[in-house]
Each structure stands twice: as structure tokens, then as C-alpha cells.
Amino acid sequence: MSSAVTLVFLSVTDLSQFDLRHLRSAFGSFLTGVTVVTTREKSGTPRGFTANSFTSVSLDPPMLLICIDKSAESCDVFTESPGFAINVLAEDQAETSGLFASKRTDKFDAVQWTGSQSGFPLLDGVSAWFDCKRHQVVDAGDHVIVIGEVSAYEFNDRIGLGYVRGGYMSLSLERSAAKTAGAGSSAVVGAIIEIDGKIWLEKNSETGKFQVPASGLDYTPGSLNRFQSYLMEKNISASISSLFAVFESEESGQQSIYYRARGEFSREKVQNSEKIQLFGYDDIPWDNISSDALVIMLKRYVTESRRQRFGVYFGSDRDGSVKTLSENDDD
Ligand SMILES: Cc1cc2nc3c(=O)[nH]c(=O)nc-3n(C[C@H](O)[C@H](O)[C@H](O)COP(=O)(O)O)c2cc1C
């Protein structure tokens, strides 16, 4: 995968000058699962929040940890409670993650749950849970590390929800797309590449219509590797973030796979740059796009990008459904 790399060189004395958003983005490169950590107030009221800082620590004795932001509403409840439960979310629980990352006061009314042996909330549909006694609380900058000793646990074969660079990821969806887009496939593989808030469209010299960059459009076999080579040949630097659409043409049976990507553009470097044009969301030439399926996909992209909630479309070029795996800027 070709990627835009940002290098930051700072000496130790420059530490106070870290741009915190930038540092958070760097930490966000680490792909994690997503958990909901729960406990109860002294009064018995259930409390919970979304956390991806979960780490297994020790097998014997069994221990794990999570890090809680000191500014979280529930920080004191967690550090003072005798224990907590970790719920490892399954890949269809992105909405639950969003719910528990919110400030809603009725979080537990919106999900099904039961109490663990120690009474901490265990959410339905998770891929694993751990019931823990509080072992130690360690002060760590703007967070506290809460180490728990596991007193009971369960897991099943549901695949966990993934989280990277502020967006959710479903391993099954990625796998099925990767299989379709793998070497030797004849799928169209492309990406909606955004540069400075504009979408990059290429003009097809034969039809005069615009399309998003892709390999396999000219009836030659496409694949993710070929698409990446295609971008490299053109000197296009793009960082492919997430899957956006996987569909099959009802007429020809051809599969198409499109990703979302952010790119960098240097007109001097890019070959045939006159064929490439950047369009703001309000300037896309809708009447001059190469196919109806592409129009629908681009319109969905514009709507979802404005809301910063992206989904992945699965189906045919006429009928299918969008699975929502929303973006998040909270952590
Ligand atoms: C995917 C994801 C992971 C998060 N991980 C953590 C985390 O590890 N620690 C933390 O303190 N907050 C984390 N947050 C943010 C909290 O869930 C969020 O601030 C929540 O509102 C805290 O709830 P509270 O203020 O009701 O306690 C995460 C949010 C998301 C979406």
C-alpha cells in the first residue's frame, strides 16, 4: 500500500511543543480492538465507557489493564470501585462503541446486559468479557492506569471490532474484499482519493467521462496490487484508509471494490496530469460521471464525509446495503 508518510523530528527539549492532535494521530496508527469498561457507583447505578487502551498484562496471576482519562466523567467511579468488567465488542457493535463513548446518561437503557458474578454490567453480543477485581491504580500523566485481576471470563468465536486512525474496521468485511481483490482476480479495484477536501477524478480519453482512479476498468484484470502499482506509476501518493464499497455488476458479474484514501498531488510529478482534476463536493460533474453506480457511490461518499460517518456498501450495482462503521474523533 502506498502511503503518505509524515516524519517529525523533535529533540527531547522540544517535548513541550508536541502538537497534541498530531501525537494522538500517531498513537492512533496502532490498530486495536474496542472494549466497553463497566462498573457500578456505590449507589448501584451502572457506569461504562468505551476504551481501546485495554491490554492483557499477566497470565499468572491473571491481570489486565485499561487507561482512563482523568477528565472522564466516570474516572473517579472507576478508580474507587472494588472492580470492573471489560466487554470486548464484536465487529457488529460499532454503534455500542459510539454509545458508550458519548456523554449520554441513559447508556444502559439502550443496550441489553446482565450482571457479572461481582455485579458489573456484561453487554449482550460481545466477543469476550472479563470480570475483574481492582488490583492497582497507577497515576500516569493525564490518564490513570487501572490494573485488574481477572476473577471470571468468557469468550466465543465472534470476531472483534477493530479501530485504527479514528475509524472502525471490520475484519470480515476487509477479508472478503481482500479475497475478491486478491492477486489473479479480475475485479475493478479503485479508491475515492481526497486531496485538501477535493475529490480526484480522471477523465477517460475515449468517453470523455470522469471516473475515480481504479485498475481493471479497461477489462484488464485488476487487483489491489495492480491498483497500487497504477498509483505508483503515476507518482500518486495515497494513503488508503478504509473499505468503502464492494459490489457486483448484475449484467456482467464483474466485482468492484473501492476504498477511501487521502492523497498528495504534485502536478509536475504526475504523468498525464491534465486528465486528472480535483472537484469540490459541490462541483462534481454529476452528468458526466462514467456510470450510475459511480454516481451513487460518490453521492454517498459526499453525504457520509459531511457527517463524518462512513459505511461500507455490499451488494450489486443495483441493490445492496450499507454497513455503518462510523468514524470517531474521541480517542
Ligand atoms: C474507540 C474509542 C476508544 C476510546 N478509548 C478510551 C480509553 O482507552 N480511555 C479513555 O479514558 N477514553 C477512551 N475513549 C473516550 C471515552 O469513551 C469517552 O470520553 C467517554 O465519554 C467517557 O465516558 P464518561 O465521560 O461518561 O466517563 C475512547 C473512545 C472511543 C470511541
The ligand as an SDF file (V2000), in Angstrom:
LIG
                    3D

 31 33  0  0  0  0  0  0  0  0999 V2000
  -12.7680    3.7190   20.1060 C   0  0  0  0  0  0  0  0  0  0  0  0
  -12.6530    4.5600   21.3560 C   0  0  0  0  0  0  0  0  0  0  0  0
  -11.7120    4.2530   22.3030 C   0  0  0  0  0  0  0  0  0  0  0  0
  -11.6090    5.0030   23.4770 C   0  0  0  0  0  0  0  0  0  0  0  0
  -10.6790    4.6520   24.4020 N   0  0  0  0  0  0  0  0  0  0  0  0
  -10.5980    5.3310   25.5680 C   0  0  0  0  0  0  0  0  0  0  0  0
   -9.6820    4.9130   26.5730 C   0  0  0  0  0  0  0  0  0  0  0  0
   -8.9620    3.9400   26.4280 O   0  0  0  0  0  0  0  0  0  0  0  0
   -9.6550    5.6360   27.7170 N   0  0  0  0  0  0  0  0  0  0  0  0
  -10.4590    6.7290   27.9420 C   0  0  0  0  0  0  0  0  0  0  0  0
  -10.3850    7.3300   29.0110 O   0  0  0  0  0  0  0  0  0  0  0  0
  -11.3320    7.1400   26.9780 N   0  0  0  0  0  0  0  0  0  0  0  0
  -11.4320    6.4590   25.8260 C   0  0  0  0  0  0  0  0  0  0  0  0
  -12.3270    6.8380   24.8720 N   0  0  0  0  0  0  0  0  0  0  0  0
  -13.1820    8.0040   25.1260 C   0  0  0  0  0  0  0  0  0  0  0  0
  -14.3140    7.7000   26.1060 C   0  0  0  0  0  0  0  0  0  0  0  0
  -15.0640    6.5700   25.7030 O   0  0  0  0  0  0  0  0  0  0  0  0
  -15.2380    8.9070   26.1950 C   0  0  0  0  0  0  0  0  0  0  0  0
  -14.5110   10.0290   26.6140 O   0  0  0  0  0  0  0  0  0  0  0  0
  -16.4160    8.6980   27.1290 C   0  0  0  0  0  0  0  0  0  0  0  0
  -17.2660    9.7920   27.0100 O   0  0  0  0  0  0  0  0  0  0  0  0
  -16.0460    8.6450   28.5720 C   0  0  0  0  0  0  0  0  0  0  0  0
  -17.2710    8.4560   29.2620 O   0  0  0  0  0  0  0  0  0  0  0  0
  -17.6030    9.2680   30.5770 P   0  0  0  0  0  0  0  0  0  0  0  0
  -17.1410   10.6990   30.3460 O   0  0  0  0  0  0  0  0  0  0  0  0
  -19.0760    9.1130   30.7500 O   0  0  0  0  0  0  0  0  0  0  0  0
  -16.8090    8.6240   31.6550 O   0  0  0  0  0  0  0  0  0  0  0  0
  -12.4560    6.1090   23.6950 C   0  0  0  0  0  0  0  0  0  0  0  0
  -13.4260    6.4290   22.7220 C   0  0  0  0  0  0  0  0  0  0  0  0
  -13.5070    5.6590   21.5740 C   0  0  0  0  0  0  0  0  0  0  0  0
  -14.5610    5.9870   20.5530 C   0  0  0  0  0  0  0  0  0  0  0  0
  1  2  1  0
  2  3  1  0
  2 30  2  0
  3  4  2  0
  4  5  1  0
  4 28  1  0
  5  6  2  0
  6  7  1  0
  6 13  1  0
  7  8  2  0
  7  9  1  0
  9 10  1  0
 10 11  2  0
 10 12  1  0
 12 13  2  0
 13 14  1  0
 14 15  1  0
 14 28  1  0
 15 16  1  0
 16 17  1  0
 16 18  1  0
 18 19  1  0
 18 20  1  0
 20 21  1  0
 20 22  1  0
 22 23  1  0
 23 24  1  0
 24 25  2  0
 24 26  1  0
 24 27  1  0
 28 29  2  0
 29 30  1  0
 30 31  1  0
M  END
$$$$
